[in-house]
Amino acid sequence: MPQPTDEEVVQTAAEAAEGLIFARFKQSRVKDFDVTVTFEDGVLDVDVYVNAPDDADDAEAVAEEAALTAQEAVDELFAAADEE
């Protein structure tokens, strides 16, 4: 399998981060969120912001976990491409 395109990398990372956010918080309770992903010259940059209800778990920790999950998803994408 050929290496993933930049677009595939960005989409994979964004979907993974968003999935983690909504696994931790009900979508209707999230006031706002932003996932920014760039992939240039082989460097992945993921920035996640979550504005969740005041009584919710630590939104900053969830944002951090979402960014890590995005990076792991991209690692898995490249690993799958290397296996084929």
C-alpha positions in Angstrom: 0.0 0.0 0.0 1.4 3.4 -0.9 2.1 5.9 1.8 -1.0 7.9 3.0 -1.5 11.3 1.3 -1.3 14.5 3.4 -5.1 14.8 3.2 -5.6 11.2 4.5 -3.2 11.9 7.4 -5.0 15.1 8.3 -8.5 13.5 8.0 -7.4 10.5 10.1 -6.0 12.7 12.9 -9.0 15.0 13.0 -11.5 12.1 13.1 -9.6 10.4 15.9 -9.4 13.6 18.0 -13.1 14.3 17.5 -14.1 10.8 18.3 -12.2 10.9 21.6 -13.8 14.2 22.5 -17.3 12.8 22.0 -16.4 9.5 23.8 -15.7 11.6 26.9 -18.4 14.2 26.6 -22.0 14.0 25.2 -22.0 16.0 22.0 -25.0 18.1 23.2 -23.0 19.2 26.3 -19.9 20.4 24.4 -20.2 24.2 24.0 -17.5 24.4 21.5 -14.4 22.5 20.2 -11.8 23.0 17.6 -9.4 20.5 16.1 -6.6 21.9 13.9 -4.4 19.5 12.1 -1.5 20.2 9.8 0.9 17.8 8.2 3.8 19.3 6.3 7.2 17.8 5.4 6.4 14.7 7.4 5.6 16.7 10.6 2.2 16.3 12.2 0.9 19.1 14.4 -2.4 18.6 16.3 -4.0 21.3 18.4 -7.3 20.6 20.2 -9.5 23.0 22.1 -12.6 21.8 24.1 -15.1 24.1 25.8 -17.2 21.7 28.0 -19.7 22.3 30.8 -18.3 23.5 34.0 -19.2 20.3 35.8 -17.5 18.1 33.2 -14.2 16.3 33.5 -11.1 18.4 32.9 -11.6 19.7 29.4 -7.9 20.5 29.1 -6.9 16.9 29.9 -9.5 15.6 27.3 -8.0 18.0 24.7 -4.5 16.7 25.4 -5.7 13.1 25.2 -7.5 13.8 21.9 -4.3 15.2 20.4 -2.4 12.1 21.5 -5.1 9.9 20.1 -4.8 11.7 16.8 -1.1 11.2 16.7 -1.5 7.5 17.5 -4.1 7.1 14.7 -1.7 8.6 12.2 1.1 6.3 13.5 -1.2 3.3 12.9 -2.1 4.6 9.4 1.6 4.7 8.4 2.2 1.3 10.1 -0.6 -0.3 8.1 0.8 1.2 4.9 4.3 -0.2 5.7 2.9 -3.7 6.3 1.5 -4.0 2.8 
